[in-house]
Amino acid sequence: MTDHLQEYLTMLRVDIDASPKTLEAYESDLIRYLNYVQYSHGIVSIKNVKQSHIRGYVKLLSEMFLAPSSISRMLASVRSYHKFLCTEKIIKENPALSINTPRLKKILPTTLSSDEIFKIINIIPKNSPLNMRDHAIIEILYSCGLRVTELCELEKNQGNIEPNIVDDEKIFFRDNHDNIVEITAGEAKLLGKKHLAFNAYRKELEKRPGLLTVIGKGRKPRYVPIGKNPRKVWFNYVTEFREQLLKGNDTKELFISRNGRALTRAMVNKIINKWSKAAGITKKVTPHTFRHSFATHLIEGGADIRFVQHMLGHADISTTQVYTHLDKTTIREKYNEFGNKIFNNRLD
């Protein structure tokens, strides 16, 4: 599917003197589009792309909480690419000619900037079990993109929350002579704590995401990555504060009330409203606002749409596609590529 992409980018660079940033934007837009066509519709040749495929892609972009200006730019990339393919006689007809950017009649969901989200998180005093619980709720709503029901039903016991590196994966470190040395993760983790290879392994492991098991709509489970910062907040809440709220109950859900019972949706709404107002946010902020912001920040950061689809728990990209599941390894790799720079690139 990407056979002619570099030819197109070369044309932009040579014929119209496109800047590196423009080329990067076009390449990102088109890789996302071509991945959608290939993996959602099984199209292996650009010659087989039809108008219906492009309309499905535009529909998906609209459902991903993107601004009309972002959708317009992405569609402009698609149109330009197909025009180039026609000009070069690679395809006979341009399927993008009659595709219009949809006018979104409904009001776009409210989103928060990263600064606004961190302002809310930072306004919460870290001085009591309830406040630490609220901190963890907002951190995980945003960093994991959960629905409020998914958050309320999230269980404390998570078998995959610890990050993992397979034993045969290569780890690189500098020895005492400043030489770069390669070693497998399995070998490195067996060495003493003072060994440079072991320290390199631990640092790499800390950067990797763990996985939460989330129960979505239709009671369908899915894996959602949880990165370094939210994982630290999770463990701090669980090990230091949650027990104080239990009041002798054996509640399995992670987030509980002052009486030790699982939180309800209404309770979470009150928590979000309380701290958003305290932070001086004038927008109407709900638990779903963090989910919208999560998806928007991932897409704008260059994340692949199938990855975002999985993270959000959307069953289908469009009504005609065959949904391809992402396994644990792929989810972790995609998060390493996009999620780390978005959700972990801040001060603790």
C-alpha positions in Angstrom: 0.0 0.0 0.0 2.9 2.4 0.6 4.7 1.6 -2.6 4.2 5.0 -4.1 4.3 7.1 -1.0 8.0 8.0 -1.2 7.6 9.0 -4.8 4.7 11.4 -3.8 6.8 12.9 -0.9 9.7 13.4 -3.3 7.4 15.3 -5.7 6.2 17.5 -2.8 9.8 18.2 -1.8 11.2 18.8 -5.4 8.2 20.3 -7.3 6.6 22.5 -4.6 9.6 22.9 -2.2 7.5 21.6 0.8 9.1 22.2 4.2 10.3 19.2 6.3 7.4 19.8 8.7 4.9 19.8 5.8 6.4 16.6 4.5 6.2 15.0 8.0 2.5 16.0 8.3 1.6 14.6 4.9 3.5 11.4 5.5 1.8 10.9 8.9 -1.6 11.6 7.5 -1.2 9.2 4.6 0.3 6.4 6.6 -2.6 6.6 8.9 -5.0 6.6 5.9 -3.3 3.7 4.1 -3.2 1.6 7.3 -6.9 2.2 7.7 -7.7 1.1 4.1 -5.4 -2.0 4.3 -6.3 -3.3 7.8 -10.0 -2.3 7.9 -11.0 -3.2 4.4 -8.3 -5.7 3.4 -7.2 -3.6 0.4 -3.7 -4.5 -0.6 -3.4 -2.3 -3.7 -4.0 1.4 -4.0 -5.7 0.7 -7.3 -8.6 -1.0 -5.5 -9.5 1.9 -3.2 -13.1 3.2 -3.7 -15.1 6.2 -2.7 -16.8 4.1 0.0 -13.5 3.4 1.7 -12.5 7.1 1.8 -16.0 8.0 3.1 -15.6 5.4 5.9 -12.2 6.9 6.8 -13.7 10.5 7.0 -16.6 9.1 9.1 -14.1 7.5 11.5 -12.1 10.8 11.8 -15.3 12.5 12.7 -15.9 10.0 15.4 -12.5 10.4 16.9 -13.3 13.8 18.4 -11.1 15.7 15.9 -11.8 19.4 15.0 -13.2 20.0 11.5 -9.9 21.8 10.6 -7.9 18.6 11.4 -10.2 16.4 9.4 -10.0 18.9 6.5 -6.2 18.8 6.5 -6.1 15.0 6.7 -8.6 14.7 3.8 -6.6 17.3 1.8 -3.6 14.9 2.1 -5.7 12.0 0.8 -7.0 14.1 -2.1 -3.6 15.3 -3.1 -2.1 11.8 -3.0 -4.8 10.3 -5.2 -4.5 13.3 -7.6 -0.7 12.5 -7.9 -1.4 8.8 -8.5 -3.8 9.7 -11.3 -1.4 12.2 -12.9 1.3 9.5 -12.8 -1.1 7.0 -14.4 -0.8 4.7 -11.4 -4.6 4.7 -11.0 -7.2 5.3 -13.7 -9.7 7.2 -11.6 -9.5 9.4 -8.6 -11.8 8.0 -5.9 -11.3 11.2 -3.7 -12.7 13.7 -6.2 -16.3 13.8 -4.9 -15.5 13.4 -1.2 -16.5 16.4 0.8 -15.4 17.2 4.3 -18.5 16.5 6.5 -20.0 19.4 8.4 -20.4 18.3 12.0 -23.8 19.5 13.0 -23.5 18.5 16.6 -21.3 20.5 19.0 -17.8 18.9 19.3 -17.1 17.3 22.7 -15.2 19.5 25.2 -11.5 18.7 25.4 -8.9 19.9 27.7 -5.3 20.8 26.9 -2.5 18.9 28.6 -1.8 22.0 30.7 -5.4 22.2 31.9 -5.4 18.5 32.8 -2.2 18.8 34.8 -3.6 21.9 36.5 -6.5 19.9 37.7 -4.3 17.1 38.9 -1.9 19.4 40.6 -4.6 21.3 42.5 -5.5 18.2 44.5 -3.7 18.1 47.9 -1.9 14.8 48.3 -2.7 14.7 52.1 -5.5 12.2 52.6 -6.9 8.9 51.3 -9.8 10.6 49.6 -7.6 13.1 47.9 -5.1 10.4 46.8 -8.1 8.4 45.4 -9.3 11.5 43.5 -5.8 12.1 42.1 -5.6 8.4 40.9 -9.1 8.7 39.3 -8.3 11.7 37.2 -4.8 10.4 36.3 -6.2 7.1 35.0 -9.3 8.6 33.3 -7.0 10.7 31.2 -3.9 8.4 30.8 -6.0 5.3 29.9 -9.0 6.9 28.2 -11.6 5.0 30.1 -15.3 5.4 30.2 -16.7 6.3 33.6 -18.4 2.9 33.9 -15.2 1.2 33.0 -13.4 3.2 35.7 -16.0 2.4 38.4 -15.8 -1.4 37.5 -12.0 -1.5 37.3 -10.8 -4.1 39.7 -7.9 -3.7 42.0 -6.2 -7.1 41.1 -4.6 -6.7 37.7 -2.4 -9.6 36.6 -0.6 -7.6 33.8 -0.1 -4.2 35.4 3.7 -4.8 35.9 5.7 -4.0 32.8 7.5 -6.8 31.0 10.5 -7.3 28.7 10.8 -10.7 27.0 14.1 -12.5 27.9 15.4 -12.5 24.3 15.0 -8.8 23.7 18.3 -6.9 23.4 19.4 -4.4 26.0 22.2 -1.9 25.4 24.4 -0.3 28.0 27.7 1.5 28.3 30.5 -0.3 30.1 33.2 1.2 32.3 35.2 2.0 29.2 32.3 3.8 27.6 31.7 1.0 25.0 28.2 0.2 24.0 27.5 -3.4 25.0 24.6 -5.6 23.9 23.0 -8.2 26.2 19.7 -10.0 26.4 17.1 -8.9 29.0 17.1 -12.4 30.4 20.9 -12.3 31.0 20.8 -8.7 32.3 18.1 -9.3 35.0 20.2 -12.2 36.5 23.1 -10.0 37.2 23.7 -8.2 40.5 22.0 -4.9 41.2 25.3 -3.0 41.0 26.0 -4.3 37.4 25.6 -1.7 34.6 23.6 -4.1 32.5 21.1 -4.8 35.3 20.7 -1.0 35.9 20.1 -0.5 32.1 17.5 -3.3 32.2 15.7 -1.8 35.2 15.6 1.7 33.5 14.2 0.2 30.3 11.6 -1.8 32.2 10.4 1.3 34.1 9.7 3.1 30.9 7.5 0.2 29.5 3.8 0.2 30.1 1.9 -2.4 32.1 -1.6 -3.5 31.0 -5.0 -3.1 32.6 -7.9 -5.4 31.9 -10.9 -3.2 31.3 -14.5 -4.4 30.8 -16.1 -2.3 28.1 -19.5 -2.2 26.4 -21.1 -5.5 26.0 -18.9 -6.9 28.8 -16.1 -7.2 26.3 -12.6 -7.2 28.0 -9.7 -5.4 26.4 -6.1 -4.5 27.4 -5.3 -0.9 28.0 -1.7 0.2 28.6 -0.8 2.1 31.8 2.4 4.0 31.7 5.0 5.0 34.3 3.3 8.0 35.8 -0.3 6.6 36.2 1.2 3.3 37.3 3.1 5.1 40.1 -0.1 6.9 41.2 -2.0 3.6 41.1 0.5 1.8 43.4 0.7 4.7 45.8 -3.0 4.8 46.2 -3.4 1.0 46.6 -0.4 0.4 48.9 -0.7 3.5 51.1 -4.3 4.8 51.1 -7.0 2.4 49.8 -6.9 0.2 52.9 -7.9 3.2 55.0 -11.1 3.6 53.0 -12.1 -0.1 53.0 -13.6 -0.1 56.5 -13.3 -3.9 56.7 -15.1 -4.5 53.4 -13.6 -6.8 50.7 -14.6 -4.6 47.8 -12.9 -5.9 44.6 -13.2 -2.6 42.7 -10.2 -0.3 42.8 -12.0 3.0 43.5 -14.1 3.1 46.7 -16.0 5.6 48.7 -15.3 6.7 52.3 -17.5 3.8 53.4 -15.5 1.2 51.5 -18.0 0.6 48.7 -17.4 0.8 45.0 -17.9 4.3 43.6 -20.9 5.1 41.4 -20.9 7.2 38.2 -22.6 10.0 40.0 -19.8 10.0 42.7 -17.1 10.2 40.0 -19.0 13.1 38.3 -19.0 15.0 41.6 -15.3 14.4 42.1 -14.4 15.7 38.6 -16.7 18.7 39.0 -15.1 19.6 42.4 -11.5 19.6 41.3 -12.1 21.2 37.9 -13.8 24.2 39.6 -11.0 24.3 42.2 -8.4 24.5 39.3 -10.3 27.4 37.8 -11.4 25.6 34.7 -14.4 27.4 33.3 -15.4 24.7 30.8 -18.0 22.1 31.7 -15.8 19.1 32.6 -17.1 15.6 33.0 -15.4 12.2 33.2 -15.9 11.8 29.5 -14.0 15.0 28.9 -10.8 13.2 29.9 -11.6 10.4 27.4 -12.2 12.9 24.6 -8.9 14.7 25.5 -7.0 11.4 25.6 -8.2 10.4 22.1 -7.5 13.9 20.7 -4.0 14.0 22.1 -3.2 10.6 20.8 -4.4 11.3 17.3 -2.8 14.7 17.2 0.4 13.1 18.4 0.5 10.8 15.3 -1.0 7.6 16.8 -2.4 4.9 14.4 -6.2 4.9 14.3 -6.5 1.2 15.0 -4.5 1.7 18.2 -6.7 4.6 19.3 -9.8 2.5 18.3 -8.6 -0.3 20.6 -7.7 2.0 23.4 -11.2 3.5 23.3 -12.9 0.1 23.1 -14.7 0.9 19.8 -15.9 -2.4 18.4 -15.7 -1.3 14.8 -14.0 1.4 12.8 -16.9 1.3 10.3 -19.9 -1.0 9.8 -18.2 -2.8 6.9 -14.8 -3.5 8.3 -13.5 -6.7 9.8 -12.0 -5.7 13.1 -8.4 -6.8 13.7 -7.5 -7.4 17.4 -4.2 -6.1 18.7 -2.2 -8.5 20.9 -0.5 -7.6 24.2 2.9 -7.1 22.5 1.5 -4.7 19.8 -0.4 -2.7 22.4 2.7 -2.2 24.4 4.8 -1.3 21.4 2.3 1.3 20.2 2.1 2.8 23.6 5.9 3.0 23.7 5.8 4.8 20.4 3.0 7.3 21.1 1.7 7.1 24.7 4.9 7.7 26.5 5.7 11.0 24.9 2.1 12.2 25.5 1.2 10.9 29.0 4.6 10.6 30.7 6.5 13.6 29.4 5.9 15.7 32.5 7.2 16.3 36.0 6.1 13.9 38.7 
